[in-house]
Amino acid sequence: MRIEFAPSRRSSLGIEWEFACVDRRSGDLAPAAPDLLAKLGAADAFPHVTNELLTNTVEIVSAPHRRVRDSVDDLARLVERVSAMAEPMGVDLISSGTHPFSQWFQQQVTPGKPRYDTLIDRTRWWGRQMMIWGVHVHVAVEDRRKVLPIIDGLLTYLPHFQALSASSPFWAGENTGYASNRALMFQQLPTAGLPPQFTEWSEYEAMVADLQHTGVIEELNELRWDIRPAPKWGTIEVRTFDGIPTAREIGGIAALTQCLVEHFSSELDAGREVPKLQPWFVRENKWRAARYGMDAIIIRNSAGDERLVTEDLAELLSALAPTAQALGCPAELDGVRDIIDRGASYQRQLRVAAANGGSLKAVVSSLVWELREDRPGS
């Protein structure tokens, strides 16, 4: 089969941001999304708000933009609008990889969506466990021949993405000991997790044909890889990120993603190869970042040299500064340093719980506050 890759404006980007609806009094998850979406009305144009697998979830989607700040502005305006709609319902919004204490078996699947019904019917217990939230960043690539090598390059920075966005240390009331429990939960689905590392686009097409022929997938978007081609939009979609509590942090992580894609694209233009890691190193790096977050010691090259992820990030930010300047996102990219200095969300959540006698309701309250104030807490 042939998979066309839509034309797109190089390095433009769009962002998808998932939110959990929580009851203001209890902090527990609330099945408020259908009512919220009914109040907002249907919208097909970007930016817009849409539903997701569970009735406790809304997803906000920016329009495609050249500059990160414009995509983030889209998101911030929509968050303000949805929050205003939710306020008289006694509902708040939070964004984190998991909810600290809600139980998966109490959540409702969004009705009237055959795609969701098929997913749950096929995956059963594991599918019902998907009480998780994330952020997806699309970055446009103007030449299909660049897509696979850029994805390989991005996989070398997957642990950086994972560590910076890690926000799921708790699951169903338990401290998991992981910075991102979401990362390991999500990959239990049969078409989720790390992507294969292809050499030719035809290999990707052949794999999709095989999966469709055998009934593993019906549609291309059922391949829920951590990083994947998005041929419909002409983009690479980075889906590694846990839910991110603030628009400011999203700006930093989106800028990092956009700058890396543009950097790799320029390297290919210059006739240079994009460095990549062996698949077993990529897999190990993902686990280390999910487990240890900002304290992860990651494998940096095919020789197996290792380094603390935050040290590598500091050097990377300096190397990407000219690219950020060209793309108009130096301030946003500098926001990554703030995450390193203040701590990622999982670190902040653990601090809040420790300061409040282990109260996970206090953690939810802190996530509500961070989104409303658009700044990380202590």
C-alpha positions in Angstrom: 0.0 0.0 0.0 1.0 3.6 -0.5 0.9 6.1 2.3 1.0 9.7 1.1 2.6 12.4 3.2 0.7 15.7 3.0 2.5 18.8 2.1 3.2 21.1 5.0 5.2 24.2 6.0 8.5 23.2 7.3 8.8 23.3 11.1 5.4 24.7 11.7 3.8 23.1 14.7 0.5 22.2 16.5 -0.1 21.1 20.1 -2.7 18.8 21.6 -3.2 19.2 25.4 -5.2 16.7 27.4 -7.0 17.6 30.7 -8.7 15.7 33.4 -11.9 17.1 34.9 -12.0 17.0 38.7 -14.7 17.7 41.2 -13.8 20.9 43.1 -14.8 19.5 46.5 -13.4 16.0 46.5 -10.6 16.4 43.9 -11.8 13.1 42.4 -12.2 12.7 38.6 -15.6 13.9 37.3 -17.3 12.7 34.1 -17.9 16.3 32.9 -16.5 16.3 29.4 -19.8 15.5 27.5 -21.6 18.5 29.3 -18.7 20.8 28.7 -18.4 19.9 25.0 -22.2 20.4 24.6 -21.9 23.9 26.1 -19.0 24.7 23.8 -20.7 23.4 20.7 -19.2 21.4 17.8 -16.1 22.8 16.1 -14.1 21.3 13.3 -11.8 24.3 12.7 -8.6 24.8 14.6 -8.1 25.6 17.5 -10.8 23.5 19.1 -11.8 21.4 22.1 -12.7 17.7 21.6 -13.4 14.5 23.6 -11.2 11.6 24.4 -11.5 8.0 25.5 -13.0 8.7 29.0 -15.8 11.1 29.9 -13.4 12.8 32.4 -11.2 14.1 29.7 -11.2 17.0 27.3 -8.5 17.7 24.7 -7.5 21.2 23.5 -5.9 21.4 20.1 -4.1 24.5 18.7 -4.1 25.7 15.2 -0.8 25.1 13.2 1.6 28.0 13.7 5.1 28.9 12.8 5.9 30.2 16.3 5.5 28.3 19.5 4.1 31.3 21.3 1.2 31.4 18.9 0.3 27.8 19.5 0.6 28.3 23.2 -1.6 31.4 23.0 -4.3 29.3 21.3 -4.1 26.8 24.1 -4.2 29.4 26.9 -7.3 31.1 25.4 -9.1 27.8 25.1 -8.2 26.7 28.7 -9.6 30.0 30.0 -12.8 29.4 28.0 -13.3 25.8 29.1 -12.4 26.7 32.7 -15.1 29.4 32.7 -17.6 26.9 31.4 -16.6 24.3 34.1 -16.6 26.7 37.0 -20.5 26.8 37.6 -20.4 23.0 37.3 -18.1 22.7 40.3 -15.4 21.3 38.0 -11.7 22.2 37.7 -9.2 21.1 35.1 -5.8 19.6 35.7 -3.1 18.2 33.4 -0.8 15.4 34.7 0.1 12.0 33.4 -2.2 10.3 35.9 -4.7 11.3 38.6 -3.1 10.8 42.0 -5.9 8.7 43.6 -8.9 8.1 41.4 -9.8 4.5 40.5 -9.8 3.3 36.9 -12.9 1.1 37.3 -15.0 4.1 38.3 -14.4 5.9 35.0 -16.8 5.9 32.0 -15.8 5.4 28.4 -17.1 8.1 26.1 -20.2 6.7 24.5 -21.1 6.7 20.8 -17.5 6.3 19.5 -17.0 2.9 17.7 -13.2 3.5 17.8 -13.2 3.6 21.6 -15.6 0.7 21.9 -13.3 -1.4 19.7 -10.3 -0.5 21.7 -11.9 -1.5 25.0 -13.4 -4.7 23.6 -10.0 -5.7 22.3 -7.7 -4.7 25.1 -10.1 -5.3 28.1 -8.5 -4.8 31.5 -5.4 -3.0 30.1 -7.6 -0.7 27.9 -9.8 0.2 30.9 -6.6 1.1 32.8 -5.9 3.9 30.4 -6.7 6.6 33.0 -3.8 8.7 31.7 -3.2 12.1 30.0 -0.6 13.5 27.8 0.6 16.2 25.4 1.3 15.7 21.7 3.4 18.0 19.6 3.3 18.0 15.8 6.1 19.5 13.8 5.9 19.7 10.1 8.4 18.2 7.7 8.4 19.3 4.1 10.0 16.2 2.6 8.9 12.7 3.3 12.4 11.4 2.8 13.4 13.2 6.0 10.7 11.8 8.3 12.2 8.5 9.3 15.8 9.7 10.0 14.4 12.6 12.0 12.3 10.2 14.1 15.5 8.2 14.7 17.2 11.3 15.9 14.3 12.3 18.1 14.4 8.8 19.7 17.9 9.7 21.1 16.2 12.5 23.0 13.1 10.6 24.1 14.5 10.3 27.7 14.9 14.1 27.8 11.3 14.5 26.7 10.2 11.9 29.3 12.1 13.4 32.2 11.1 17.0 31.6 7.4 16.1 31.3 7.2 13.3 33.9 4.1 14.0 36.0 2.7 10.6 37.1 4.4 9.4 40.3 1.1 8.3 41.8 -1.4 5.7 40.6 -4.7 4.9 42.3 -3.5 6.3 45.6 -0.1 4.7 45.5 3.4 6.2 45.2 4.7 4.1 42.3 8.4 5.0 42.7 8.3 6.1 39.0 8.6 9.6 37.7 6.3 8.6 34.8 4.1 5.7 35.6 2.0 6.8 32.5 4.8 5.9 30.1 4.9 2.3 31.2 1.1 2.0 31.5 0.5 3.2 28.0 2.9 0.9 26.3 0.8 -2.1 27.4 -1.6 -1.4 24.6 -0.6 -3.6 21.6 0.1 -0.8 19.2 1.6 1.7 21.7 5.2 2.2 22.9 8.3 2.8 20.9 8.2 2.8 17.1 10.1 0.5 14.9 13.2 2.1 13.4 12.8 1.9 9.6 15.3 2.7 6.9 12.9 3.2 4.0 9.4 4.6 3.8 8.4 1.5 1.9 9.2 -0.6 5.1 6.7 1.6 7.0 4.1 1.2 4.3 4.6 -2.6 4.2 4.2 -2.9 8.0 1.0 -0.9 8.0 -0.3 -3.1 5.2 0.5 -6.2 7.2 -1.2 -4.8 10.3 -4.3 -3.9 8.4 -4.5 -7.2 6.6 -4.3 -9.1 9.9 -6.8 -6.9 11.6 -4.4 -5.4 14.1 -5.4 -1.9 13.0 -8.1 -0.4 10.8 -6.8 3.1 10.7 -3.3 4.6 10.6 -3.9 6.6 13.8 -4.4 3.4 15.7 -0.6 3.1 15.8 -0.1 4.9 19.1 3.7 5.1 19.1 5.6 7.5 21.3 6.9 9.2 18.2 5.2 8.6 14.9 4.7 9.9 11.4 1.4 11.8 10.9 1.0 11.6 7.2 -2.4 13.2 7.2 -0.9 16.4 8.5 2.6 16.2 7.0 4.1 16.1 10.5 6.1 14.1 13.0 4.0 13.7 16.1 5.9 13.4 19.4 3.5 11.7 21.9 6.1 10.9 24.6 5.0 13.6 27.0 3.0 13.1 30.2 0.3 15.7 30.9 1.9 19.1 31.5 0.4 21.3 34.2 1.1 24.8 32.7 1.1 26.5 29.4 4.5 28.0 30.2 6.0 24.5 30.5 4.3 23.4 27.3 6.0 26.3 25.6 9.4 25.1 26.7 8.9 21.5 25.7 7.3 22.4 22.4 10.2 24.7 21.6 12.6 21.9 22.4 10.8 19.6 20.1 10.5 22.1 17.2 14.2 23.1 17.5 15.3 19.4 17.4 13.2 18.7 14.3 14.5 21.8 12.5 18.1 21.0 13.6 17.9 17.4 12.2 16.3 18.7 9.0 19.1 21.1 8.5 21.7 18.4 9.1 20.0 16.3 6.4 20.0 19.3 4.0 23.8 19.6 4.6 24.3 15.9 3.7 25.1 14.8 7.2 23.6 11.8 8.9 21.4 12.1 12.0 22.9 10.1 14.9 20.7 7.3 16.2 20.9 4.7 18.9 20.5 1.0 18.8 16.8 0.0 19.6 17.9 -1.7 22.9 19.5 1.5 24.0 16.4 3.5 23.1 14.3 1.1 25.2 16.6 1.3 28.2 16.6 5.1 28.0 12.9 5.2 28.1 12.7 3.0 31.2 15.4 5.0 33.0 13.7 8.3 32.3 10.3 6.8 33.4 11.8 5.5 36.6 14.2 8.2 37.6 13.0 11.3 35.7 15.4 14.2 36.1 17.9 11.9 38.0 18.2 9.5 35.1 21.6 8.6 33.8 21.0 8.0 30.1 22.9 6.4 27.2 23.9 9.2 24.9 25.5 7.5 21.8 25.9 4.2 20.0 29.2 3.6 21.9 27.2 3.5 25.2 28.6 6.6 26.8 26.3 7.8 29.7 25.4 11.1 31.2 23.0 12.6 33.7 20.0 13.8 31.6 20.0 17.3 33.1 23.6 17.8 32.3 23.0 16.7 28.7 20.0 19.1 28.5 22.0 22.1 29.6 24.5 21.4 26.8 21.7 20.8 24.3 20.0 24.0 25.0 23.1 26.0 24.3 23.6 24.1 21.0 20.0 24.8 19.9 20.1 28.5 20.8 20.8 29.6 17.1 18.0 27.4 15.9 15.6 28.8 18.5 16.5 32.3 17.4 15.8 31.5 13.8 12.4 29.9 14.7 11.4 32.8 17.0 11.3 30.7 20.2 14.4 31.6 22.3 12.3 32.7 25.3 10.2 29.5 25.1 13.3 27.2 24.8 14.8 28.9 27.8 11.7 27.7 29.7 13.3 24.3 29.8 15.9 25.7 32.1 13.1 26.7 34.5 11.8 23.1 34.6 15.3 21.9 35.4 15.7 24.6 38.2 12.2 24.2 39.7 11.7 20.5 39.2 9.5 18.6 36.9 5.9 18.1 37.8 6.5 14.7 39.4 9.0 16.2 41.7 6.7 19.0 42.7 3.8 16.6 43.3 6.0 14.5 45.6 7.0 17.6 47.5 3.4 18.7 48.0 2.4 15.3 49.2 5.3 15.2 51.7 4.5 18.7 53.0 0.8 17.8 53.5 1.2 14.5 55.4 0.8 12.4 52.3 -2.4 14.1 51.2 -3.1 13.3 47.5 -6.0 15.7 47.5 -3.5 18.4 48.2 -1.6 17.3 45.1 -4.7 17.7 43.0 -5.3 21.2 44.5 -1.7 22.1 43.6 -2.2 21.0 40.0 -5.4 23.0 39.8 -3.5 26.0 41.1 -0.6 25.6 38.7 -2.9 25.6 35.7 -4.9 28.6 36.9 -1.8 30.6 37.7 0.2 29.3 34.8 3.3 28.7 36.9 4.9 25.8 38.7 4.4 25.6 42.4 7.1 25.2 44.9 
